[in-house]
Amino acid sequence: MKIAFVGKGGSGKTTLSSLFIRHLAAQGLPVLAFDADINQHLGVALGLDEEESAALPAMGAHLPLIKDYLRGTNPRIASAETMIKTTPPGAGSRLLRVDEDNPLYEACARPLDLDGHPARLMVTGPFTEADLGVACYHSKTGAVELCLNHLADGSGEYAVVDMTAGSDSFASGMFTRFDVTFLVAEPTRKGVAVYRQYKEYARDYDITLHVVGNKVEGEDDVAFLREAVGEDLLATVGRSDWVRGTEKGHRLSFELLEEPVRHALDTLRRSAEAAYARRDWARYQQQMVHFHLRNAESWANAKTGADLAAQVDPSFVLGECVPQPA
């Protein structure tokens, strides 16, 4: 299942997503994590030091390899150069599985040891000096979107994406790639403003959106969030000495995480499982095609010199059991 964490800057979005990743890994569940935030902090939140995090391979630097691998033998894609972030899979495309070994993961993913439990982390990479003043961050997140489009995830498998802050993710079709989106909100007016914006943008796309209240200190905070977001409030998280300790650089066993926080994380897991059980694979494919055609018409046909509508395979529907090319 595919899960996004969103929220305004400073809401604790990266902290909550890292806790959720650790919670899944601790239960022996396969996890593929993506850092798609412009501020690349997920690696550090998952226990890497600053140098290790800075050395993670940037997906954008391996975009030709990513495209060539995913293209496979798909006859509708003339070359890797004509693939864009929204290119949907078709017959002959190589699909990704959460828990497998492949050349793409070998180049772009790094294994994590989370208290003896494995996970994988992929990062978009930060802005480089060459990007400054000439590129937007969506040129980086396009690699994540392309991978999610080709990810044939299954029940009990988790792809968790730490997204850009605010409502920036609506600049691409990636917001429709998720079974559930967890919006992390503080109990303040600014904290819930992003929720209202996100709710408005997502209303026509059948997005499952749940609010996770963070930095909640008492019943007044819970009541504030409940009044602001209603039934979309799924869980709340208060102060955590475990989190504060790790933010100071202490390496603490995840088993020491406070029970109320652990209970909230399990609520998120159960919600994600329920959302995945409702996934309509045909609609999922239609949304991919919808945004691909919009991108093709608005800019990509002109940029590539090709009619990218021809990349759409009308008979193909992504699913758990779609056969891979030989």
Rosetta silent file (secondary structure, phi, psi, omega in degrees, C-alpha in Angstrom):
SEQUENCE: MKIAFVGKGGSGKTTLSSLFIRHLAAQGLPVLAFDADINQHLGVALGLDEEESAALPAMGAHLPLIKDYLRGTNPRIASAETMIKTTPPGAGSRLLRVDEDNPLYEACARPLDLDGHPARLMVTGPFTEADLGVACYHSKTGAVELCLNHLADGSGEYAVVDMTAGSDSFASGMFTRFDVTFLVAEPTRKGVAVYRQYKEYARDYDITLHVVGNKVEGEDDVAFLREAVGEDLLATVGRSDWVRGTEKGHRLSFELLEEPVRHALDTLRRSAEAAYARRDWARYQQQMVHFHLRNAESWANAKTGADLAAQVDPSFVLGECVPQPA
SCORE:     score description
SCORE:     0.000 S_00000001
   1 L     0.000  153.370 -175.511    0.000    0.000    0.000 S_00000001
   2 E  -111.837  130.534 -172.166    1.104    3.562   -0.691 S_00000001
   3 E  -133.237  135.166  177.573    0.995    6.158    2.068 S_00000001
   4 E  -116.139  143.948  169.478    1.807    9.886    2.081 S_00000001
   5 E  -113.723  123.329  179.638    2.615   12.188    4.966 S_00000001
   6 E  -129.352  171.057  178.434    1.870   15.856    4.325 S_00000001
   7 E   155.602  169.079  179.177    1.526   18.998    6.441 S_00000001
   8 L   -71.456  159.486  177.304    2.813   22.509    6.844 S_00000001
   9 L   -58.123  133.405  179.074    6.491   23.089    7.500 S_00000001
  10 L    86.519    1.362 -178.018    7.358   22.436   11.135 S_00000001
  11 L   -75.256  -17.424 -174.928    4.251   20.364   11.844 S_00000001
  12 L    99.844   18.065 -177.949    6.287   17.238   12.580 S_00000001
  13 H   -58.441  -47.248 -178.945    5.497   15.542    9.277 S_00000001
  14 H   -68.537  -38.872  177.603    8.960   14.000    8.894 S_00000001
  15 H   -60.830  -46.997 -178.975    9.051   12.934   12.544 S_00000001
  16 H   -66.476  -39.900  179.621    5.669   11.181   12.254 S_00000001
  17 H   -66.003  -38.046  179.100    6.539    9.508    8.962 S_00000001
  18 H   -67.896  -38.102  176.701    9.830    8.220   10.406 S_00000001
  19 H   -63.744  -39.707 -179.972    8.031    6.868   13.482 S_00000001
  20 H   -65.746  -41.092  177.942    5.500    5.133   11.241 S_00000001
  21 H   -61.943  -44.710  178.372    8.274    3.575    9.151 S_00000001
  22 H   -63.053  -40.389 -179.016    9.982    2.310   12.307 S_00000001
  23 H   -62.080  -42.640  178.337    6.676    0.978   13.632 S_00000001
  24 H   -66.210  -46.522 -178.529    6.071   -1.038   10.469 S_00000001
  25 H   -61.976  -37.239 -179.013    9.622   -2.369   10.329 S_00000001
  26 H   -64.218  -21.610  177.907    9.461   -3.412   13.977 S_00000001
  27 L   -93.781    9.005  178.140    6.522   -5.669   13.068 S_00000001
  28 L    76.444   18.446 -179.034    8.554   -7.353   10.347 S_00000001
  29 L   -89.825  140.000  178.967    6.628   -5.666    7.520 S_00000001
  30 L   -69.744  130.424 -175.898    8.433   -4.768    4.269 S_00000001
  31 E  -131.830  130.269  171.826    8.870   -0.992    3.974 S_00000001
  32 E  -117.390  114.931 -175.739   10.103    1.179    1.115 S_00000001
  33 E  -105.076  142.982  176.721   10.514    4.790    2.240 S_00000001
  34 E  -124.595  131.961  170.114   10.841    7.862    0.019 S_00000001
  35 E   -99.902  102.495 -179.048   12.060   11.303    1.077 S_00000001
  36 L  -110.603   18.978  178.888   10.295   13.610   -1.389 S_00000001
  37 L   -88.255  147.585  177.638   10.536   16.747    0.745 S_00000001
  38 L   -63.596  -29.595  173.408   12.558   19.721   -0.428 S_00000001
  39 L   -97.308  110.205 -170.533   14.221   19.584    3.009 S_00000001
  40 L   -85.925   88.871 -176.526   15.879   16.182    3.094 S_00000001
  41 L  -120.229   -2.987 -174.054   15.616   15.109    6.758 S_00000001
  42 H   -64.716  -39.080  179.951   14.029   11.653    6.656 S_00000001
  43 H   -58.777  -44.917  178.452   17.362    9.826    6.655 S_00000001
  44 H   -65.384  -40.803  179.293   18.478   11.584    9.836 S_00000001
  45 H   -63.512  -23.686  178.724   15.065   10.971   11.432 S_00000001
  46 L   -94.755   10.779  170.858   15.586    7.273   10.702 S_00000001
  47 L   106.197   -2.687  176.120   18.903    7.208   12.527 S_00000001
  48 L   -76.271  151.168  172.903   21.513    8.122    9.922 S_00000001
  49 L   -82.674  172.763 -174.285   24.068   10.748   10.842 S_00000001
  50 H   -59.467  -40.530 -179.486   24.361   13.910    8.763 S_00000001
  51 H   -67.266  -43.109  178.572   27.223   12.578    6.650 S_00000001
  52 H   -63.103  -41.271 -179.864   25.458    9.294    5.925 S_00000001
  53 H   -65.116  -42.296 -179.645   22.283   11.148    4.997 S_00000001
  54 H   -65.917  -24.475 -178.048   24.145   13.546    2.689 S_00000001
  55 L   -87.876   -1.704  179.177   25.773   10.574    0.947 S_00000001
  56 L   -62.607  139.383 -178.083   22.474    8.914    0.013 S_00000001
  57 L   -69.301  129.174  179.897   22.159    8.514   -3.764 S_00000001
  58 E   -78.366  129.759  179.955   19.818   11.090   -5.302 S_00000001
  59 H   -59.947  -37.988 -179.242   17.118    9.552   -7.485 S_00000001
  60 H   -60.364  -30.025  179.615   17.334   12.507   -9.870 S_00000001
  61 H   -73.577  -15.721 -179.102   20.969   11.682  -10.579 S_00000001
  62 H  -114.164   22.088 -175.830   19.901    8.202  -11.722 S_00000001
  63 H   -58.806  -42.004  177.018   16.873    9.229  -13.761 S_00000001
  64 H   -58.449  -41.355  178.556   18.149    7.709  -17.066 S_00000001
  65 H   -65.191  -44.068 -179.880   18.666    4.355  -15.326 S_00000001
  66 H   -57.959  -48.204 -178.368   15.239    4.568  -13.650 S_00000001
  67 H   -64.262  -44.885 -176.832   13.507    5.286  -16.950 S_00000001
  68 H   -65.360  -38.838  179.386   15.393    2.632  -18.897 S_00000001
  69 H   -66.847  -47.726 -176.424   14.688   -0.028  -16.272 S_00000001
  70 H   -69.357  -29.936  179.467   10.977    0.763  -15.946 S_00000001
  71 H   -60.457  -39.063  178.891   10.529    1.016  -19.706 S_00000001
  72 L    57.278 -127.370  178.661   11.402   -2.655  -20.078 S_00000001
  73 L  -112.896   23.614 -178.890   10.161   -3.950  -23.430 S_00000001
  74 L   -62.661  112.766 -175.140    7.101   -1.699  -23.598 S_00000001
  75 L   -70.815  -13.798 -178.811    6.693   -1.110  -27.355 S_00000001
  76 L   -81.983  -10.754  179.919    4.708    2.098  -26.769 S_00000001
  77 L  -109.180  105.940 -172.499    7.739    3.860  -25.297 S_00000001
  78 L   -65.384  -33.688 -179.152   10.162    4.598  -28.110 S_00000001
  79 L  -160.527  161.232  176.839   13.045    5.539  -25.805 S_00000001
  80 H   -62.234  -29.839 -178.918   13.807    6.344  -22.196 S_00000001
  81 H   -64.140  -23.314 -179.894   14.204    9.980  -23.260 S_00000001
  82 H   -90.590   -2.095  176.638   10.490   10.177  -24.063 S_00000001
  83 L   -79.763  138.355  175.292    9.433    8.995  -20.608 S_00000001
  84 L  -122.442  179.140 -173.264    8.197   11.707  -18.263 S_00000001
  85 L   -60.057  -26.758 -175.619    7.185   11.653  -14.598 S_00000001
  86 L   -98.647   -0.437 -177.389    3.598   10.633  -15.436 S_00000001
  87 L   -53.798  119.995 -178.313    4.347    7.913  -18.009 S_00000001
  88 L   -84.042  156.164  175.662    2.062    5.011  -17.043 S_00000001
  89 L   -72.785  157.191  175.305    3.103    1.367  -17.248 S_00000001
  90 L  -146.819 -173.223  178.269    1.842   -0.853  -20.022 S_00000001
  91 L   -56.976  128.350 -179.060    2.439   -4.326  -21.411 S_00000001
  92 L    97.075  -16.985  177.668    6.186   -4.955  -21.305 S_00000001
  93 L   -67.193  147.804  172.411    6.930   -2.370  -18.611 S_00000001
  94 L   -86.524  131.396  178.788    8.985   -3.489  -15.654 S_00000001
  95 L  -103.526  150.845  177.846    7.082   -3.143  -12.405 S_00000001
  96 E   -96.662  145.833  170.639    8.576   -2.605   -8.985 S_00000001
  97 L  -116.133  147.395 -177.843    7.777   -4.667   -5.922 S_00000001
  98 L   -60.923  -44.542 -171.775    8.322   -3.329   -2.430 S_00000001
  99 L  -112.681   73.242  178.172   10.264   -6.355   -1.239 S_00000001
 100 L  -149.011  169.360  172.137   12.553   -7.379   -4.079 S_00000001
 101 L  -109.929  134.699  178.101   16.073   -6.848   -5.360 S_00000001
 102 L  -156.979  165.148 -178.269   16.563   -5.119   -8.698 S_00000001
 103 H   -60.892  -30.788  179.865   19.073   -2.831  -10.449 S_00000001
 104 H   -66.263  -47.421  178.132   16.974    0.257   -9.703 S_00000001
 105 H   -65.366  -36.730 -179.457   17.032   -0.344   -5.950 S_00000001
 106 H   -60.322  -36.342 -178.123   20.706   -1.269   -6.122 S_00000001
 107 H   -84.750  -36.025 -167.547   21.496    2.151   -7.596 S_00000001
 108 H  -113.336  -18.216 -176.177   18.994    4.358   -5.781 S_00000001
 109 E  -107.211  149.155  176.643   17.919    2.704   -2.518 S_00000001
 110 E  -123.554  133.260  178.658   19.893    2.210    0.644 S_00000001
 111 E   -71.039  143.594  176.099   19.154   -0.486    3.231 S_00000001
 112 E  -116.908  146.441  172.962   18.410    0.661    6.758 S_00000001
 113 E  -111.538  102.846 -177.854   18.839   -1.251    9.985 S_00000001
 114 E  -102.956   88.647 -177.136   16.076   -0.066   12.303 S_00000001
 115 L    55.195   43.042  177.991   16.828   -1.823   15.587 S_00000001
 116 L    86.823    1.857  179.694   17.578   -5.022   13.722 S_00000001
 117 E  -113.611  132.269 -174.606   14.662   -4.672   11.315 S_00000001
 118 E   -83.356  152.082  170.336   15.325   -3.895    7.631 S_00000001
 119 E  -154.379  167.885  175.776   13.817   -1.167    5.487 S_00000001
 120 E  -118.977  145.534  178.086   14.796    0.658    2.308 S_00000001
 121 E  -128.130  131.488  173.634   15.166    4.411    1.825 S_00000001
 122 E  -123.934  141.832 -176.114   15.157    6.353   -1.446 S_00000001
 123 E  -129.578  143.862  176.587   15.647   10.122   -1.618 S_00000001
 124 L   -67.581  -33.126 -175.909   14.988   12.696   -4.307 S_00000001
 125 L    96.995  152.399 -178.770   18.119   14.560   -3.314 S_00000001
 126 L   -80.404  172.787  169.552   18.566   18.242   -2.426 S_00000001
 127 L   -61.332  140.953  173.150   18.943   21.175   -4.752 S_00000001
 128 L  -103.548  171.265  179.363   22.398   21.342   -6.279 S_00000001
 129 L   -59.746  -34.143 -179.578   24.291   24.479   -7.230 S_00000001
 130 L   -69.844  -21.923 -179.052   23.326   23.846  -10.860 S_00000001
 131 L   -81.077  -26.773 -169.515   19.625   23.850   -9.915 S_00000001
 132 L   -60.182  123.532  176.979   19.595   27.202   -8.135 S_00000001
 133 L    83.936   -7.082 -175.667   17.561   29.783  -10.011 S_00000001
 134 L  -130.545   -7.397 -176.066   16.752   27.494  -12.954 S_00000001
 135 L  -135.928  147.878  172.973   14.824   24.458  -11.639 S_00000001
 136 L   -99.401  163.566 -173.710   11.771   23.825   -9.490 S_00000001
 137 L   -69.571  -18.938 -179.091   11.656   21.038   -6.941 S_00000001
 138 H   -69.335  -16.512  172.198    9.129   19.051   -8.957 S_00000001
 139 H   -67.290  -22.932  177.169   11.944   18.167  -11.344 S_00000001
 140 H   -84.147  -46.436 -174.713   13.275   16.138   -8.392 S_00000001
 141 H   -71.911  -12.952  177.414   10.033   14.551   -7.222 S_00000001
 142 H   -57.657  -33.096  178.845    9.227   13.372  -10.756 S_00000001
 143 H   -65.984  -36.920  177.323   11.486   10.360  -10.171 S_00000001
 144 H   -66.503  -44.344 -179.354    9.366    9.376   -7.156 S_00000001
 145 H   -60.739  -41.755 -179.904    6.151    9.748   -9.146 S_00000001
 146 H   -62.989  -40.950  178.512    7.496    7.557  -11.941 S_00000001
 147 H   -66.599  -42.543  179.336    8.449    4.831   -9.447 S_00000001
 148 H   -63.365  -36.639  177.562    5.072    4.985   -7.719 S_00000001
 149 H   -61.936  -27.362 -176.787    3.333    4.659  -11.098 S_00000001
 150 L  -107.167   13.244 -177.931    5.235    1.408  -11.658 S_00000001
 151 E   -95.326  110.280  178.449    4.974    0.045   -8.117 S_00000001
 152 L   -91.904   75.149 -176.287    2.759   -3.046   -7.955 S_00000001
 153 L   -79.312  156.369 -178.421    2.412   -3.018   -4.191 S_00000001
 154 L  -127.400  178.692  177.125    0.413   -5.585   -2.331 S_00000001
 155 L   -62.357  134.997 -179.705   -1.349   -6.149    0.956 S_00000001
 156 L    82.447    3.064  176.158    1.083   -6.081    3.867 S_00000001
 157 L  -116.300  140.627 -171.741    3.675   -4.116    1.861 S_00000001
 158 E  -127.692  126.299  167.604    4.251   -0.436    2.553 S_00000001
 159 E  -111.912  116.868 -173.741    5.587    2.426    0.446 S_00000001
 160 E  -116.807  124.298 -175.469    5.760    5.511    2.686 S_00000001
 161 E  -117.327  122.930  171.116    6.463    8.949    1.219 S_00000001
 162 E   -86.716  106.666 -170.473    7.464   12.024    3.204 S_00000001
 163 L   -87.329  171.887  174.777    6.038   14.691    0.895 S_00000001
 164 L   -63.965  154.674 -177.508    6.824   18.363    0.365 S_00000001
 165 L   -71.252  155.714  177.535    5.375   20.758    2.911 S_00000001
 166 L    70.969 -152.427 -177.870    2.028   22.470    2.400 S_00000001
 167 L   -99.524   22.976 -176.614   -0.127   21.797   -0.639 S_00000001
 168 H   -63.455  -25.086 -176.757    2.830   21.742   -3.044 S_00000001
 169 H   -66.272  -14.455  179.004    2.203   18.100   -3.959 S_00000001
 170 H   -76.656   -1.481  175.936   -0.807   19.188   -6.022 S_00000001
 171 H   -75.719   -3.473  175.202    1.600   20.520   -8.645 S_00000001
 172 L  -141.697  173.249  178.644    1.724   16.936   -9.977 S_00000001
 173 H   -80.891    4.727 -175.650   -0.583   13.958  -10.124 S_00000001
 174 H   -62.146  -24.800 -178.166    1.390   12.221   -7.380 S_00000001
 175 H   -65.077  -16.224  177.535   -1.253   13.120   -4.796 S_00000001
 176 H   -92.455    2.371 -176.196   -3.544   10.495   -6.398 S_00000001
 177 L   -83.989   -3.235 -168.357   -0.964    7.710   -6.030 S_00000001
 178 L  -109.790  142.505  174.041   -1.743    7.021   -2.372 S_00000001
 179 L   -70.588  -35.472  178.628   -4.222    4.756   -0.651 S_00000001
 180 E  -148.133  142.855  174.959   -4.235    7.138    2.289 S_00000001
 181 E  -116.653  122.611  177.188   -2.771   10.560    2.987 S_00000001
 182 E   -98.377  115.898  178.893   -1.970   11.457    6.570 S_00000001
 183 E   -98.064  116.503 -178.286   -1.997   15.202    7.115 S_00000001
 184 E   -87.163  123.137 -174.798   -0.011   16.141   10.208 S_00000001
 185 E  -133.417  134.583  170.816   -1.506   19.211   11.883 S_00000001
 186 L   -80.778  156.009 -179.864   -0.694   21.149   15.007 S_00000001
 187 L   -80.022   63.065  178.025   -3.639   22.386   17.097 S_00000001
 188 L  -139.057  165.141  177.718   -3.387   25.958   15.777 S_00000001
 189 H   -61.584  -42.065  176.962   -5.148   27.978   13.091 S_00000001
 190 H   -64.541  -34.968 -178.530   -2.067   27.778   10.877 S_00000001
 191 H   -63.506  -35.538 -178.227   -1.873   24.076   11.567 S_00000001
 192 H   -94.527   -6.978 -179.790   -5.329   23.371   10.173 S_00000001
 193 H   -64.081  -40.136  178.284   -5.130   25.878    7.287 S_00000001
 194 H   -64.123  -36.318  177.406   -3.182   23.390    5.153 S_00000001
 195 H   -58.712  -47.479 -178.314   -5.847   20.775    5.893 S_00000001
 196 H   -62.001  -40.814  179.299   -8.604   23.009    4.484 S_00000001
 197 H   -65.770  -45.107 -179.744   -6.559   23.723    1.370 S_00000001
 198 H   -62.867  -43.800 -179.236   -5.696   20.056    0.872 S_00000001
 199 H   -60.252  -41.473 -179.456   -9.304   18.981    1.419 S_00000001
 200 H   -66.236  -45.732 -179.096  -10.512   21.452   -1.197 S_00000001
 201 H   -65.613  -34.184 -172.006   -7.970   20.416   -3.827 S_00000001
 202 H   -88.277   -7.441 -167.891   -8.527   16.683   -3.254 S_00000001
 203 H   -61.707  -28.916 -177.349  -12.313   16.630   -3.194 S_00000001
 204 H   -91.673    5.208 -173.047  -12.775   15.626   -6.854 S_00000001
 205 H  -121.431   14.587  174.931  -10.206   12.814   -6.769 S_00000001
 206 L    54.900   47.207 -179.870  -11.558   10.406   -4.146 S_00000001
 207 L   -87.473  129.283  173.107   -8.567   10.963   -1.849 S_00000001
 208 L   -83.849  110.926 -174.515   -8.624    9.231    1.536 S_00000001
 209 E  -120.579  125.921  176.284   -7.399   11.956    3.878 S_00000001
 210 E  -125.306  143.223  177.667   -6.884   11.594    7.625 S_00000001
 211 E   -98.218  133.731  173.165   -5.559   14.190   10.045 S_00000001
 212 E  -112.822  110.902  178.530   -2.983   13.266   12.660 S_00000001
 213 E   -73.379  128.523 -179.016   -2.850   15.858   15.402 S_00000001
 214 E  -120.667  154.560 -178.631    0.710   16.471   16.564 S_00000001
 215 L    60.616   37.692 -179.331    2.109   18.366   19.558 S_00000001
 216 L   -86.377  126.028 -172.711   -1.221   17.876   21.315 S_00000001
 217 L  -109.108   -9.050 -179.412   -1.008   18.789   24.992 S_00000001
 218 L  -179.372 -176.346 -176.878   -4.498   18.206   26.339 S_00000001
 219 H   -64.041  -30.545  177.210   -8.211   17.857   25.750 S_00000001
 220 H   -61.721  -40.203  178.676   -8.494   21.507   24.664 S_00000001
 221 H   -66.277  -42.495  178.490   -6.118   20.791   21.771 S_00000001
 222 H   -62.141  -43.091 -179.703   -8.063   17.670   20.795 S_00000001
 223 H   -63.830  -38.235  178.426  -11.342   19.638   20.913 S_00000001
 224 H   -62.250  -46.883 -179.754   -9.829   22.368   18.728 S_00000001
 225 H   -65.917  -40.484 -179.567   -8.740   19.870   16.091 S_00000001
 226 H   -62.852  -40.348  178.532  -12.043   18.005   16.232 S_00000001
 227 H   -67.406  -34.931 -175.629  -13.971   21.217   15.655 S_00000001
 228 H   -79.322  -36.898 -172.283  -11.675   22.209   12.769 S_00000001
 229 H  -120.143   -6.872  175.747  -11.443   18.900   10.879 S_00000001
 230 H    63.790 -136.774 -175.691  -14.351   16.824   12.182 S_00000001
 231 H   -70.891   -8.746  177.556  -14.300   13.097   11.511 S_00000001
 232 H   -71.905  -13.406  176.912  -11.080   13.410    9.496 S_00000001
 233 E   -73.187  113.630 -174.831   -9.178   13.496   12.803 S_00000001
 234 E   -96.083  -42.866 -175.194   -7.808    9.963   13.091 S_00000001
 235 E  -157.551  162.705  176.286   -5.287   10.125   15.926 S_00000001
 236 E  -131.897  151.042 -179.974   -3.320   12.523   18.092 S_00000001
 237 E  -130.904  131.142  179.209    0.258   12.487   19.353 S_00000001
 238 L  -102.300 -158.168 -179.815    1.542   14.410   22.345 S_00000001
 239 L   -64.176  140.132  178.445    4.956   15.063   23.790 S_00000001
 240 L  -131.232  117.417  175.544    7.427   12.192   23.458 S_00000001
 241 H   -65.584  -31.306  177.961   10.628   11.990   25.474 S_00000001
 242 H   -63.071  -47.056  179.274   11.785    9.298   23.041 S_00000001
 243 H   -62.997  -46.137 -179.593   11.415   11.670   20.096 S_00000001
 244 H   -59.752  -39.003  179.079   13.061   14.529   21.967 S_00000001
 245 H   -65.307  -43.348  179.770   15.982   12.277   22.870 S_00000001
 246 H   -68.014  -32.628  177.727   16.564   11.107   19.309 S_00000001
 247 H   -67.929  -20.992  175.469   16.367   14.699   18.074 S_00000001
 248 L   -88.213    0.180  177.660   19.261   15.443   20.430 S_00000001
 249 L    97.975    2.980  177.559   21.264   12.669   18.795 S_00000001
 250 L   -76.414  138.698  177.257   20.698    9.905   21.349 S_00000001
 251 L   -95.875  103.472 -175.113   20.324    6.424   19.892 S_00000001
 252 L  -112.361  141.663  176.830   17.368    4.937   21.738 S_00000001
 253 L   -63.191  137.609 -179.931   15.739    1.556   21.231 S_00000001
 254 H   -65.308  -21.106  177.978   12.385    1.879   19.500 S_00000001
 255 H   -63.076  -19.017 -178.820   10.975   -0.453   22.137 S_00000001
 256 H   -87.151   -3.024  178.299   11.184    2.504   24.547 S_00000001
 257 L   -60.560  137.555 -175.494    8.746    4.628   22.528 S_00000001
 258 L   -59.744  143.744 -176.081    5.822    5.642   24.709 S_00000001
 259 H   -60.394  -41.376  178.200    2.723    3.449   24.478 S_00000001
 260 H   -59.511  -36.818  177.747    0.294    6.289   23.537 S_00000001
 261 H   -69.153  -43.504  178.913    2.455    7.129   20.528 S_00000001
 262 H   -60.486  -39.221  178.574    2.744    3.460   19.589 S_00000001
 263 H   -64.100  -41.717  178.313   -1.052    3.133   19.820 S_00000001
 264 H   -62.814  -40.972  179.268   -1.506    6.117   17.485 S_00000001
 265 H   -64.251  -36.376  178.656    0.908    4.585   14.965 S_00000001
 266 H   -70.383  -31.000  174.000   -1.029    1.336   15.007 S_00000001
 267 H   -62.925  -40.609  177.156   -4.216    3.293   14.336 S_00000001
 268 H   -63.481  -42.556 -179.803   -2.521    4.707   11.249 S_00000001
 269 H   -61.941  -45.394 -179.519   -1.479    1.233   10.127 S_00000001
 270 H   -64.268  -36.949  177.743   -4.987   -0.171   10.447 S_00000001
 271 H   -64.288  -41.463  178.986   -6.373    2.807    8.543 S_00000001
 272 H   -64.374  -40.829  179.098   -3.901    2.245    5.711 S_00000001
 273 H   -62.957  -41.383  179.057   -4.818   -1.436    5.499 S_00000001
 274 H   -65.664  -39.004  179.619   -8.512   -0.583    5.283 S_00000001
 275 H   -66.607  -40.777  179.205   -7.857    1.997    2.566 S_00000001
 276 H   -63.907  -37.004  179.904   -5.810   -0.448    0.510 S_00000001
 277 H   -62.069  -22.063  179.241   -8.598   -3.020    0.725 S_00000001
 278 L   -94.868    1.310 -174.541  -10.837   -0.478   -1.032 S_00000001
 279 L   -61.592  131.165  175.361   -8.388    0.293   -3.830 S_00000001
 280 L  -101.588  102.240 -174.402  -10.003    0.277   -7.262 S_00000001
 281 H   -61.362  -35.931 -179.752   -7.146   -0.692   -9.576 S_00000001
 282 H   -65.266  -44.627  177.735   -9.043    0.400  -12.699 S_00000001
 283 H   -64.828  -38.643  178.085   -9.701    3.876  -11.266 S_00000001
 284 H   -57.571  -44.319  178.428   -6.088    4.009  -10.083 S_00000001
 285 H   -67.241  -40.855 -179.991   -4.939    3.389  -13.669 S_00000001
 286 H   -61.169  -38.622  178.514   -7.419    5.933  -15.051 S_00000001
 287 H   -66.631  -39.287  174.964   -6.049    8.640  -12.775 S_00000001
 288 H   -57.084  -49.245 -178.208   -2.521    7.873  -13.958 S_00000001
 289 H   -63.568  -41.298 -179.654   -3.628    8.200  -17.572 S_00000001
 290 H   -56.036  -50.568 -177.418   -5.595   11.386  -16.846 S_00000001
 291 H   -73.766  -29.456  175.971   -2.591   13.243  -15.471 S_00000001
 292 H   -64.712  -45.308 -179.811   -0.267   11.831  -18.108 S_00000001
 293 H   -65.032  -36.556  177.639   -2.452   13.166  -20.903 S_00000001
 294 H   -64.964  -43.188  178.554   -2.691   16.558  -19.188 S_00000001
 295 H   -67.850  -39.580  179.163    1.091   16.777  -18.859 S_00000001
 296 H   -59.209  -46.490 -176.665    1.619   15.576  -22.417 S_00000001
 297 H   -70.590  -38.248 -172.016   -0.649   18.254  -23.831 S_00000001
 298 H   -78.639  -32.070 -177.574    0.517   21.117  -21.623 S_00000001
 299 H  -153.002  -31.148 -166.584    4.300   20.753  -21.990 S_00000001
 300 H   -75.653  -33.923  176.937    5.728   17.271  -22.567 S_00000001
 301 H   -60.186  -44.556 -179.518    4.806   16.752  -26.228 S_00000001
 302 H   -65.761  -39.383 -177.057    6.588   19.969  -27.135 S_00000001
 303 H   -70.069  -40.029 -176.130    9.605   19.135  -24.986 S_00000001
 304 H   -91.272  -16.990 -176.487   10.075   15.577  -26.267 S_00000001
 305 L    71.904   23.813 -178.881    8.922   16.136  -29.845 S_00000001
 306 L  -136.310  158.398  174.954    6.617   13.120  -29.559 S_00000001
 307 L   -87.922   98.325 -173.501    2.922   12.437  -29.059 S_00000001
 308 H   -76.387   -8.039  172.647    3.059   11.004  -25.538 S_00000001
 309 H   -62.617  -25.485 -179.583   -0.619   10.063  -25.610 S_00000001
 310 H   -70.302  -11.684  178.163    0.591    7.081  -27.631 S_00000001
 311 H   -75.880  -14.363 -177.105    2.337    5.762  -24.489 S_00000001
 312 L   -77.128  124.394  176.629   -1.033    4.880  -22.961 S_00000001
 313 L   -97.647  104.763 -173.061   -1.863    1.176  -23.188 S_00000001
 314 L   -66.741  -17.500 -177.936   -5.688    1.082  -23.064 S_00000001
 315 L   -97.069   -0.218 -174.659   -5.814   -2.617  -22.190 S_00000001
 316 L   -98.716  135.014  172.644   -3.381   -2.456  -19.273 S_00000001
 317 L  -132.273  122.446  178.029   -4.406   -2.178  -15.622 S_00000001
 318 L   -63.461  142.214  178.862   -1.779   -2.191  -12.900 S_00000001
 319 L  -161.878  175.101 -178.003   -2.334   -4.814  -10.223 S_00000001
 320 L   -64.811  -31.362 -169.393   -0.601   -7.043   -7.707 S_00000001
 321 L  -113.836   23.254  178.152   -0.287   -9.984  -10.080 S_00000001
 322 L   -68.616  130.179 -177.850    0.595   -8.354  -13.404 S_00000001
 323 L   -67.801  146.041  176.497    3.302  -10.499  -15.076 S_00000001
 324 L   -86.207  152.928  174.563    6.778   -9.024  -15.528 S_00000001
 325 L   -67.635  154.192 -180.000    8.519   -9.013  -18.931 S_00000001
 326 L   -68.222    0.000    0.000   11.103  -11.734  -19.468 S_00000001
